[in-house]
């Protein structure tokens, strides 16, 4: 086993215990998802108070709930289309709450520049998810680009634990812009290609008739 594999296996020990406890108590996974949102709101409050280290630890706890809800749903045989929808919507609330905490902080500090940067990072983070969801309503997959929610949350934690949130916001903003642009281009290429293929097939069928 590699070193990182050993670390991962070690971290899974308490997570398995939490999952087992939730299964034994038959805690509904949707409740776990909602608890994760409330805990992220607490993290947002710490961010707003410039208590980055506390916010980082609270985000770790919130993402434990984000991790175990799907596992508990599987164990209790409660997986459903609505559960996936609920999880996705609650994730957006959690993400936006963290950004709002930073918006409040920078507004209180009088840093208009970082209010704008935070707002743009929030906008493109939401658009990253929306671009994928909208594209996948028209085609099979649009999972391109680097900056998805797991990477964004890890960056938030890095910023909180290292007290480098301003720099992390720049990284989130730039990579989110690139990801949105990549998804728009991917959707354009795939959907236009499908349309041209359909036109060629229709033309071929017309000639056969």
ZICOR-V428849 format. One record per residue. OMEGA is omega in whole degrees, 0 to 359 (NA if undefined). NEAR is the number of other C-alpha atoms within 8 Angstrom. D_CENTER is the distance of its C-alpha to the mean C-alpha in Angstrom with 1 decimal. Layout:
BEGIN
omega=[OMEGA | OMEGA]
near=[NEAR | NEAR]
d_center=[D_CENTER | D_CENTER]
END
This chain:
BEGIN
omega=[178 | 179 | 180 | 177 | 179 | 177 | 179 | 179 | 179 | 180 | 181 | 182 | 178 | 180 | 177 | 179 | 179 | 179 | 180 | 180 | 180 | 178 | 180 | 180 | 181 | 176 | 182 | 182 | 178 | 176 | 178 | 178 | 180 | 177 | 177 | 178 | 181 | 180 | 176 | 176 | 175 | 177 | 179 | 178 | 177 | 176 | 180 | 179 | 181 | 176 | 189 | 182 | 177 | 179 | 180 | 180 | 179 | 177 | 177 | 180 | 181 | 183 | 168 | 178 | 180 | 181 | 189 | 185 | 179 | 179 | 178 | 178 | 180 | 182 | 181 | 182 | 181 | 177 | 182 | 175 | 179 | 178 | 177 | 177 | 180 | 181 | 181 | 181 | 180 | 176 | 179 | 177 | 180 | 181 | 183 | 179 | 180 | 178 | 179 | 176 | 179 | 176 | 179 | 181 | 184 | 174 | 178 | 180 | 182 | 180 | 180 | 180 | 181 | 169 | 180 | 180 | 179 | 179 | 179 | 178 | 178 | 181 | 183 | 174 | 177 | 181 | 176 | 179 | 183 | 181 | 178 | 182 | 181 | 179 | 183 | 170 | 181 | 180 | 188 | 187 | 173 | 183 | 178 | 182 | 186 | 192 | 172 | 187 | 180 | 179 | 180 | 180 | 178 | 178 | 176 | 181 | 178 | 179 | 181 | 185 | 181 | 183 | 179 | 185 | 180 | 178 | 179 | 178 | 177 | 180 | 179 | 182 | 184 | 182 | 177 | 176 | 180 | 181 | 178 | 179 | 179 | 181 | 176 | 180 | 180 | 179 | 178 | 182 | 183 | 183 | 177 | 178 | 178 | 180 | 180 | 179 | 179 | 178 | 180 | 180 | 179 | 179 | 179 | 179 | 180 | 180 | 180 | 179 | NA]
near=[4 | 5 | 6 | 6 | 8 | 9 | 8 | 8 | 8 | 7 | 8 | 8 | 8 | 7 | 10 | 8 | 8 | 9 | 11 | 8 | 8 | 10 | 11 | 7 | 6 | 7 | 9 | 8 | 11 | 10 | 8 | 13 | 13 | 9 | 10 | 14 | 13 | 9 | 12 | 14 | 11 | 10 | 14 | 15 | 10 | 13 | 14 | 12 | 7 | 7 | 9 | 12 | 10 | 9 | 15 | 14 | 8 | 12 | 12 | 9 | 9 | 13 | 9 | 10 | 12 | 11 | 8 | 12 | 12 | 10 | 9 | 13 | 12 | 9 | 8 | 8 | 6 | 8 | 9 | 6 | 6 | 6 | 9 | 9 | 8 | 9 | 10 | 8 | 8 | 11 | 9 | 9 | 9 | 13 | 8 | 9 | 11 | 13 | 12 | 9 | 13 | 13 | 13 | 9 | 12 | 12 | 10 | 7 | 6 | 6 | 9 | 8 | 6 | 10 | 12 | 8 | 11 | 12 | 10 | 9 | 13 | 11 | 8 | 12 | 11 | 9 | 9 | 14 | 9 | 8 | 11 | 12 | 8 | 8 | 11 | 10 | 7 | 7 | 8 | 6 | 7 | 11 | 6 | 8 | 10 | 7 | 11 | 9 | 6 | 6 | 9 | 10 | 8 | 8 | 10 | 11 | 11 | 12 | 14 | 13 | 10 | 8 | 8 | 10 | 11 | 8 | 8 | 12 | 11 | 10 | 8 | 13 | 14 | 8 | 10 | 13 | 9 | 9 | 13 | 13 | 8 | 10 | 15 | 9 | 8 | 10 | 10 | 8 | 8 | 8 | 10 | 8 | 8 | 8 | 8 | 8 | 8 | 8 | 8 | 8 | 8 | 8 | 8 | 8 | 8 | 7 | 6 | 5 | 4]
d_center=[29.4 | 27.7 | 26.9 | 23.1 | 23.7 | 25.8 | 23.2 | 20.7 | 23.4 | 24.4 | 21.0 | 21.0 | 24.2 | 23.0 | 19.9 | 22.4 | 24.6 | 22.0 | 21.2 | 25.0 | 25.7 | 23.2 | 24.9 | 28.3 | 27.7 | 26.1 | 23.2 | 21.4 | 17.8 | 16.8 | 18.4 | 16.4 | 13.1 | 14.9 | 16.1 | 12.7 | 12.2 | 15.8 | 15.4 | 12.6 | 15.1 | 17.6 | 15.6 | 15.5 | 19.2 | 19.9 | 18.2 | 20.5 | 23.4 | 22.7 | 22.5 | 19.9 | 21.0 | 20.8 | 17.3 | 16.2 | 17.9 | 16.6 | 12.9 | 14.1 | 15.6 | 12.7 | 10.6 | 13.9 | 13.7 | 10.2 | 11.9 | 15.2 | 14.7 | 14.5 | 17.4 | 19.4 | 19.1 | 20.5 | 23.2 | 24.3 | 24.2 | 22.0 | 19.5 | 19.6 | 18.1 | 17.7 | 15.8 | 13.2 | 13.2 | 13.3 | 10.2 | 8.2 | 10.1 | 9.9 | 6.1 | 7.1 | 10.1 | 8.7 | 7.0 | 10.2 | 12.4 | 11.8 | 12.7 | 15.6 | 16.8 | 17.2 | 18.8 | 21.3 | 22.0 | 22.8 | 24.7 | 26.8 | 27.5 | 28.6 | 26.3 | 26.0 | 24.8 | 21.6 | 21.1 | 21.0 | 18.8 | 16.2 | 16.6 | 16.2 | 13.1 | 11.6 | 13.2 | 12.0 | 8.3 | 8.9 | 11.3 | 9.2 | 7.7 | 11.2 | 13.1 | 11.9 | 12.5 | 15.8 | 16.9 | 16.5 | 18.7 | 21.3 | 20.9 | 19.8 | 16.8 | 15.0 | 12.7 | 14.0 | 13.1 | 11.7 | 8.8 | 5.6 | 2.4 | 5.5 | 7.7 | 6.7 | 7.0 | 10.1 | 11.4 | 11.3 | 13.2 | 15.5 | 16.3 | 17.1 | 19.2 | 21.1 | 21.5 | 20.4 | 17.7 | 19.4 | 19.3 | 15.7 | 15.1 | 17.2 | 15.3 | 11.9 | 14.1 | 16.1 | 13.6 | 11.5 | 15.0 | 15.9 | 13.0 | 13.7 | 17.4 | 17.1 | 15.6 | 18.3 | 20.9 | 19.9 | 20.1 | 23.4 | 24.8 | 24.1 | 25.1 | 28.1 | 29.1 | 29.0 | 31.0 | 33.6 | 33.9 | 34.5 | 37.1 | 38.9 | 39.0 | 40.4 | 43.0 | 44.0 | 44.4 | 46.5 | 48.8 | 49.2 | 50.3]
END
